[in-house]
Amino acid sequence: MIVTGLVGTRWPGWGIKTSVWVDLNKALSPISPAYKFSGLTSLFFTYLFLLGFMLIGARALGAKVGKFVVGFTLTFWISYLCWLIGHYAHIAATPDVLQKYNITWSLQLTGEAGFIVALLAGLVVGNFFPKFSAFISESLRPELYIKTAIVILGAGLGAKAAESMGLASAVLFRGLCASVEVYLIDWAVVYLVARTVFKFNREWAVPLASGISICGVSAAIATGAAIRARPVVPIMVSSLVVIFAVVELILLPFLAQYFLWQEPMVAGDWMGLAVKTDGAAVASGAIVDSLVRAKALALQGIRYKEGWMIMSATTSKIFIDFFIGVWAFILAVIWCSKIECSGGKVKAAEIWERFPKFVLGYFLTFIIMLCVGLSSPAALKVAKVATGQMDVFRVLFFVLTFFSIGAISNFRKLWEEGFGKLAAVYLLCLFGFIIWVGLLISWIFFHGIKPPLVTG
């Protein structure tokens, strides 16, 4: 009977729902109340589903299946434990539900505090238990997890956009404009600083400029390949990207909550422009969405709809990603024709080779759900229910991303390998102007725009 339900019309309502808890027995339950089995059963089914689903991606990436299964099993259960801890009422409960849980205080971080717990747990594993980190390394694939999450997120955002087309259109247009500004301003400035102040050659300056100003790991690797840089160059830059993404994850969402809670869409877009790597940027948007909504509710009684700040962050990040392939192609043309002067021709197909394919999945799911939602009120209702259930899996992929980012961030090893000068460039450029230019651009395009309010 349970198996029949799993593949029935109510799929994926059997997935695990994690609630804010004081009594641990009440923390776990299936997403849909139509399923009567226990929360632990739902969690086990969720684990099996994600394991099977991720095995497809892992095999496509050439992972060793046996090691991935073992590593993913440990990564999943550790990550979920972090997510569960983050939902403890004294950590997660907002002011309006303190009485419900019979408590008098809380950190008011909402359940998304589990992201931070997962990040901290990953950092402990990566820096104090390197052998264990190496043992599960086959499953520590933050880019795979976050890109899967973003594709799922596209569906949810499509349904949300159908509810408020005017605001959604404004977010998309402003996200495109803000992203273009990143390429026109940040990349050029970082390249100039690396070349003139720190005297790096072009081979180092280009991946540094891309990694620091654009999309972190993906951009550093794509543009490094475009200029035929030695493999060690983008790898070293990517390592720094991950480390500084951790720092940004810890600092920027709370700065946004403190200073920008009255400008929620500015706060969300700032995460997309300032925080590097897809995982860190989108996850930071999720934390900001939670923190700002909680503060607005506590101080002004305003209840914003969930997900619009994530949409702002993700849209800007996606548009930045969207142009990586084009940017890499432009650099390849310049290097072949002007810098190296080898006389080689760059084929247009290289745009596709360097293009981040997951972006197409994001836009596809977004457009499908948007069209479904706009077709009729009944279809919109079904779309909202379906994407609401799918969102549970998106959140779990976020948690896996946070833990993986932490677990692969070995600060001591990187420092021993002599990354001091590279880190100095990153530190100066990122905290000297990039995050502030990102804030200024976000303010210009999103100042005064508010998410829709929860009604009823």
C-alpha positions as CSV (number, residue, x, y, z in Angstrom):
1,M,0.0,0.0,0.0
2,I,2.8,2.4,0.9
3,V,4.7,1.5,-2.3
4,T,1.5,2.1,-4.4
5,G,1.1,5.5,-2.7
6,L,4.7,6.5,-3.5
7,V,4.1,6.3,-7.2
8,G,0.6,7.5,-7.1
9,T,-0.9,10.9,-8.0
10,R,0.0,12.4,-4.7
11,W,3.8,12.1,-5.4
12,P,5.9,13.6,-3.9
13,G,3.8,14.1,-0.8
14,W,5.6,11.2,0.9
15,G,8.8,13.4,1.2
16,I,10.0,14.5,4.6
17,K,8.6,17.6,6.2
18,T,10.7,19.0,9.1
19,S,8.8,21.2,11.6
20,V,10.0,23.5,14.3
21,W,10.1,21.4,17.4
22,V,10.4,21.2,21.2
23,D,9.3,17.6,21.3
24,L,11.4,15.6,18.8
25,N,8.6,13.2,18.2
26,K,6.6,16.0,16.5
27,A,9.5,17.2,14.3
28,L,9.1,14.8,11.4
29,S,6.1,14.0,9.2
30,P,5.3,13.4,5.5
31,I,4.7,16.5,3.4
32,S,1.1,15.5,2.6
33,P,-1.2,14.5,5.5
34,A,-2.7,12.0,3.1
35,Y,0.2,9.7,4.0
36,K,-0.3,8.0,7.4
37,F,3.1,6.5,7.9
38,S,5.7,7.8,10.4
39,G,8.1,10.7,9.9
40,L,11.0,8.3,10.1
41,T,9.6,6.2,7.3
42,S,9.1,9.4,5.2
43,L,12.7,10.4,5.9
44,F,14.0,6.9,4.8
45,F,12.0,7.1,1.6
46,T,13.4,10.6,1.0
47,Y,16.9,9.4,1.5
48,L,16.4,6.5,-0.9
49,F,14.9,8.8,-3.5
50,L,17.7,11.4,-3.3
51,L,20.3,8.6,-3.4
52,G,18.9,7.1,-6.6
53,F,18.4,10.5,-8.2
54,M,21.9,11.7,-7.3
55,L,23.5,8.5,-8.5
56,I,22.3,9.4,-12.0
57,G,24.2,12.7,-11.9
58,A,27.2,11.2,-10.1
59,R,27.6,8.5,-12.8
60,A,27.3,11.1,-15.5
61,L,30.2,13.0,-13.8
62,G,32.3,9.9,-13.7
63,A,32.0,9.3,-9.9
64,K,32.9,5.9,-8.4
65,V,29.4,4.5,-7.7
66,G,30.3,2.4,-4.6
67,K,32.2,5.3,-2.9
68,F,29.5,7.7,-3.8
69,V,26.8,5.6,-2.2
70,V,28.7,5.3,1.0
71,G,29.8,9.0,1.0
72,F,26.3,10.2,0.1
73,T,24.7,8.1,2.8
74,L,27.0,9.7,5.5
75,T,26.7,13.2,3.9
76,F,22.9,13.0,3.8
77,W,22.3,11.8,7.4
78,I,24.8,14.3,8.8
79,S,23.3,17.1,6.8
80,Y,19.8,16.2,7.8
81,L,20.8,16.1,11.4
82,C,22.1,19.6,11.1
83,W,18.8,20.6,9.4
84,L,16.9,19.0,12.3
85,I,19.0,20.9,14.9
86,G,18.3,24.1,13.1
87,H,14.6,23.6,13.6
88,Y,14.9,23.4,17.4
89,A,12.4,25.9,18.8
90,H,14.9,27.9,20.8
91,I,16.8,28.5,17.6
92,A,14.1,28.7,15.0
93,A,10.8,29.9,16.5
94,T,9.7,33.4,15.5
95,P,8.0,35.7,18.0
96,D,4.5,34.9,16.9
97,V,4.8,31.2,17.8
98,L,6.7,31.3,21.1
99,Q,3.6,30.7,23.0
100,K,2.7,27.8,20.8
101,Y,5.9,26.0,21.9
102,N,5.6,27.2,25.5
103,I,9.0,29.0,25.4
104,T,9.9,32.5,26.3
105,W,12.9,33.2,24.1
106,S,14.4,32.1,20.7
107,L,17.1,33.2,18.4
108,Q,14.3,33.7,15.8
109,L,16.4,32.4,12.9
110,T,13.6,30.1,11.6
111,G,14.3,26.6,10.4
112,E,16.8,27.9,7.9
113,A,19.3,28.1,10.8
114,G,19.9,24.5,9.7
115,F,21.9,25.8,6.8
116,I,24.3,27.5,9.2
117,V,24.5,24.4,11.4
118,A,25.3,22.3,8.3
119,L,28.0,24.8,7.2
120,L,29.7,24.8,10.6
121,A,29.5,21.0,10.7
122,G,31.2,20.9,7.3
123,L,33.9,23.2,8.4
124,V,34.6,21.0,11.4
125,V,34.8,17.9,9.2
126,G,37.0,19.6,6.6
127,N,39.5,21.2,9.0
128,F,39.6,18.8,12.0
129,F,38.8,15.5,10.4
130,P,40.5,15.5,7.0
131,K,40.6,11.7,6.8
132,F,36.8,11.5,7.1
133,S,36.4,14.3,4.6
134,A,38.6,12.4,2.2
135,F,36.6,9.2,2.8
136,I,33.3,10.9,1.8
137,S,34.9,13.2,-0.8
138,E,33.2,11.4,-3.7
139,S,29.9,12.8,-2.4
140,L,31.1,16.3,-1.6
141,R,29.8,17.9,-4.8
142,P,28.3,21.3,-3.9
143,E,28.0,22.4,-7.5
144,L,25.9,19.3,-8.4
145,Y,23.6,19.7,-5.4
146,I,23.0,23.5,-5.8
147,K,22.4,23.3,-9.5
148,T,19.8,20.5,-8.9
149,A,18.3,22.7,-6.3
150,I,18.2,25.7,-8.6
151,V,16.4,23.8,-11.3
152,I,13.8,22.8,-8.7
153,L,13.7,26.4,-7.5
154,G,12.9,27.5,-11.0
155,A,9.5,25.6,-10.8
156,G,8.6,27.2,-7.5
157,L,9.5,30.7,-8.6
158,G,7.5,30.2,-11.8
159,A,4.4,29.5,-9.8
160,K,5.1,32.5,-7.5
161,A,5.6,34.7,-10.6
162,A,2.2,33.6,-11.9
163,E,0.6,35.0,-8.8
164,S,2.2,38.5,-9.2
165,M,3.3,39.0,-12.7
166,G,4.0,42.7,-12.4
167,L,6.5,42.2,-9.6
168,A,8.0,39.1,-11.2
169,S,8.6,41.1,-14.5
170,A,10.3,43.9,-12.5
171,V,12.5,41.4,-10.7
172,L,13.6,39.7,-14.0
173,F,14.3,43.0,-15.8
174,R,16.2,44.5,-12.9
175,G,18.1,41.2,-12.4
176,L,19.3,41.3,-16.0
177,C,20.4,44.9,-15.7
178,A,22.2,44.4,-12.4
179,S,24.0,41.3,-13.7
180,V,25.3,43.2,-16.8
181,E,26.7,45.9,-14.5
182,V,28.7,43.2,-12.7
183,Y,30.5,42.4,-16.0
184,L,31.0,46.0,-17.0
185,I,32.4,47.2,-13.7
186,D,33.6,44.4,-11.4
187,W,35.5,42.3,-13.8
188,A,37.5,45.2,-15.3
189,V,38.4,46.6,-11.9
190,V,39.6,43.3,-10.4
191,Y,41.6,42.5,-13.5
192,L,43.3,46.0,-13.3
193,V,44.0,45.6,-9.6
194,A,45.5,42.1,-10.1
195,R,47.7,43.3,-13.0
196,T,48.9,46.7,-11.7
197,V,48.8,46.5,-7.9
198,F,49.8,42.8,-7.4
199,K,51.7,42.3,-10.7
200,F,50.0,39.1,-11.7
201,N,50.4,38.0,-15.3
202,R,47.4,37.6,-17.6
203,E,47.2,33.9,-16.9
204,W,46.5,34.6,-13.3
205,A,44.6,37.9,-13.6
206,V,41.8,36.6,-15.8
207,P,40.6,33.7,-13.6
208,L,41.1,35.9,-10.6
209,A,38.9,38.6,-12.1
210,S,36.3,36.0,-13.1
211,G,36.3,34.1,-9.8
212,I,36.1,37.2,-7.6
213,S,33.7,39.3,-9.6
214,I,31.4,37.0,-11.5
215,C,30.4,33.5,-10.5
216,G,33.3,32.0,-8.5
217,V,34.2,28.5,-9.3
218,S,32.3,28.1,-12.6
219,A,33.6,31.4,-14.0
220,A,37.2,30.8,-12.9
221,I,37.2,27.4,-14.6
222,A,35.4,28.5,-17.7
223,T,37.5,31.6,-18.4
224,G,40.7,29.8,-17.4
225,A,40.0,27.2,-20.1
226,A,39.1,30.0,-22.5
227,I,42.6,31.5,-22.3
228,R,44.4,28.1,-22.1
229,A,45.6,28.7,-18.5
230,R,47.4,25.9,-16.8
231,P,44.9,23.7,-14.8
232,V,46.5,24.7,-11.5
233,V,45.5,28.3,-11.9
234,P,41.7,28.0,-11.9
235,I,41.9,25.3,-9.3
236,M,43.8,27.5,-6.8
237,V,41.4,30.4,-7.6
238,S,38.4,28.1,-7.1
239,S,39.7,27.0,-3.7
240,L,39.9,30.7,-2.6
241,V,36.4,31.2,-4.0
242,V,35.0,28.5,-1.7
243,I,36.8,29.8,1.3
244,F,35.6,33.4,0.9
245,A,32.1,32.2,0.1
246,V,32.1,30.6,3.5
247,V,33.0,33.9,5.1
248,E,30.4,35.7,3.1
249,L,27.8,33.1,4.1
250,I,28.5,33.8,7.7
251,L,28.6,37.6,7.6
252,L,26.5,39.1,4.8
253,P,23.0,37.6,5.5
254,F,23.1,39.0,9.0
255,L,24.4,42.4,7.8
256,A,21.4,42.4,5.4
257,Q,19.0,41.6,8.1
258,Y,20.3,44.4,10.4
259,F,20.6,47.2,7.8
260,L,18.3,46.2,5.0
261,W,15.3,44.6,6.6
262,Q,13.1,47.5,5.4
263,E,14.4,47.0,1.8
264,P,13.9,43.2,1.4
265,M,14.3,43.0,-2.3
266,V,17.5,45.0,-2.1
267,A,18.8,42.5,0.5
268,G,18.0,39.6,-1.7
269,D,19.5,40.9,-4.8
270,W,22.6,42.0,-2.9
271,M,23.2,38.3,-2.0
272,G,23.1,37.4,-5.7
273,L,25.5,40.1,-6.8
274,A,28.0,40.0,-3.8
275,V,28.2,36.3,-2.8
276,K,30.3,34.1,-5.0
277,T,29.5,30.5,-6.2
278,D,26.0,29.5,-7.0
279,G,25.5,27.5,-3.8
280,A,26.6,30.3,-1.5
281,A,24.7,33.0,-3.3
282,V,21.3,31.2,-3.5
283,A,21.6,29.8,0.0
284,S,22.5,33.2,1.3
285,G,19.3,34.4,-0.4
286,A,17.4,31.8,1.4
287,I,18.8,32.8,4.8
288,V,18.1,36.5,4.0
289,D,14.6,35.7,3.0
290,S,14.0,34.0,6.4
291,L,15.8,36.5,8.5
292,V,14.3,39.6,7.0
293,R,10.8,38.2,7.0
294,A,11.2,37.3,10.7
295,K,12.4,40.8,11.6
296,A,9.7,42.6,9.6
297,L,7.1,40.4,11.4
298,A,8.6,41.0,14.8
299,L,9.1,44.8,14.5
300,Q,6.3,45.9,12.2
301,G,3.9,43.0,12.1
302,I,4.4,42.8,8.3
303,R,4.2,39.2,6.9
304,Y,5.9,39.0,3.6
305,K,5.3,36.0,1.3
306,E,8.2,33.6,1.3
307,G,10.5,33.2,-1.6
308,W,10.6,36.6,-3.2
309,M,14.0,37.6,-1.8
310,I,15.3,34.2,-2.9
311,M,13.9,35.0,-6.4
312,S,15.8,38.3,-6.4
313,A,19.1,36.7,-5.4
314,T,18.7,33.7,-7.7
315,T,17.6,35.8,-10.8
316,S,20.7,38.0,-10.6
317,K,22.9,35.0,-10.1
318,I,21.3,33.1,-12.9
319,F,21.7,36.0,-15.3
320,I,25.4,36.3,-14.3
321,D,25.8,32.5,-15.0
322,F,23.9,32.9,-18.2
323,F,26.6,35.1,-19.6
324,I,29.6,33.0,-18.5
325,G,29.6,31.1,-21.7
326,V,29.4,34.3,-23.8
327,W,32.2,35.9,-21.7
328,A,34.4,32.8,-22.0
329,F,33.9,32.8,-25.7
330,I,34.8,36.5,-26.0
331,L,38.0,35.9,-24.0
332,A,38.9,32.9,-26.1
333,V,38.6,35.0,-29.3
334,I,40.7,37.8,-27.8
335,W,43.4,35.4,-26.6
336,C,43.6,33.5,-29.9
337,S,43.5,36.6,-32.1
338,K,45.3,39.3,-30.0
339,I,47.2,37.9,-27.0
340,E,48.6,34.6,-28.2
341,C,48.3,35.4,-31.9
342,S,48.4,31.8,-32.8
343,G,46.2,32.2,-35.8
344,G,43.7,29.7,-34.5
345,K,40.0,30.1,-35.1
346,V,37.5,30.0,-32.3
347,K,34.3,28.1,-33.2
348,A,30.9,29.4,-32.1
349,A,30.3,25.9,-30.7
350,E,32.7,26.8,-27.8
351,I,29.9,29.0,-26.4
352,W,27.9,25.9,-25.9
353,E,30.9,23.9,-24.5
354,R,31.4,26.6,-21.8
355,F,27.8,27.4,-21.2
356,P,26.5,26.3,-17.7
357,K,23.8,23.9,-18.8
358,F,21.8,23.9,-15.5
359,V,20.7,27.4,-16.3
360,L,18.6,26.0,-19.1
361,G,16.9,23.7,-16.6
362,Y,16.2,26.6,-14.3
363,F,14.6,28.7,-17.1
364,L,12.7,25.7,-18.5
365,T,11.1,24.8,-15.1
366,F,10.4,28.5,-14.5
367,I,8.6,29.0,-17.8
368,I,6.7,25.7,-17.6
369,M,5.3,26.6,-14.2
370,L,4.7,30.2,-15.1
371,C,2.6,29.1,-18.2
372,V,0.7,26.5,-16.1
373,G,0.0,29.1,-13.4
374,L,-1.3,31.6,-15.9
375,S,-3.5,29.2,-17.8
376,S,-6.3,29.2,-15.2
377,P,-6.9,29.7,-11.4
378,A,-7.4,26.0,-10.9
379,A,-4.1,25.2,-12.6
380,L,-2.3,27.8,-10.5
381,K,-3.7,26.2,-7.3
382,V,-2.4,22.8,-8.4
383,A,1.0,24.3,-9.4
384,K,1.4,25.9,-6.0
385,V,0.7,22.6,-4.2
386,A,3.0,20.6,-6.4
387,T,5.9,23.1,-6.2
388,G,5.3,23.5,-2.4
389,Q,5.9,19.7,-2.1
390,M,8.9,19.8,-4.4
391,D,10.4,22.6,-2.3
392,V,11.2,20.2,0.5
393,F,13.7,18.5,-1.8
394,R,15.1,21.8,-2.9
395,V,15.8,22.7,0.7
396,L,17.5,19.3,1.3
397,F,19.8,20.0,-1.6
398,F,20.6,23.4,-0.1
399,V,21.6,21.6,3.2
400,L,23.8,19.2,1.3
401,T,25.4,22.1,-0.5
402,F,26.2,23.9,2.8
403,F,27.7,20.8,4.4
404,S,29.7,20.1,1.3
405,I,31.1,23.6,1.0
406,G,32.3,23.5,4.6
407,A,33.8,20.0,4.2
408,I,35.9,20.9,1.2
409,S,37.2,24.1,2.8
410,N,40.6,23.1,4.4
411,F,42.0,26.5,5.4
412,R,45.3,25.2,6.8
413,K,46.2,23.2,3.7
414,L,45.5,26.1,1.4
415,W,47.6,28.5,3.5
416,E,50.5,26.0,3.5
417,E,50.5,25.9,-0.3
418,G,51.2,29.6,-0.4
419,F,47.9,31.2,-1.3
420,G,48.7,34.4,0.7
421,K,49.1,36.7,-2.3
422,L,46.1,35.4,-4.1
423,A,44.1,35.7,-0.9
424,A,45.2,39.3,-0.5
425,V,43.9,40.2,-4.0
426,Y,40.6,38.4,-3.1
427,L,40.3,40.2,0.2
428,L,41.0,43.6,-1.1
429,C,38.7,43.4,-4.1
430,L,35.8,41.5,-2.5
431,F,35.6,43.5,0.7
432,G,37.1,46.7,-0.7
433,F,34.6,47.4,-3.4
434,I,32.8,44.4,-5.0
435,I,30.2,43.8,-2.2
436,W,29.6,47.5,-1.9
437,V,29.3,48.0,-5.7
438,G,26.8,45.1,-5.6
439,L,24.9,46.8,-2.8
440,L,24.8,50.1,-4.7
441,I,23.5,48.4,-7.8
442,S,20.9,46.4,-5.8
443,W,19.8,49.6,-4.2
444,I,19.4,51.4,-7.6
445,F,17.3,48.7,-9.1
446,F,15.3,47.4,-6.2
447,H,14.9,50.3,-3.7
448,G,11.3,50.7,-2.7
449,I,10.1,47.3,-4.1
450,K,8.5,45.0,-1.6
451,P,7.5,41.4,-1.8
452,P,3.7,40.6,-1.7
453,L,2.1,40.3,1.7
454,V,0.5,37.2,3.1
455,T,-3.2,37.6,3.2
456,G,-6.0,35.9,5.0
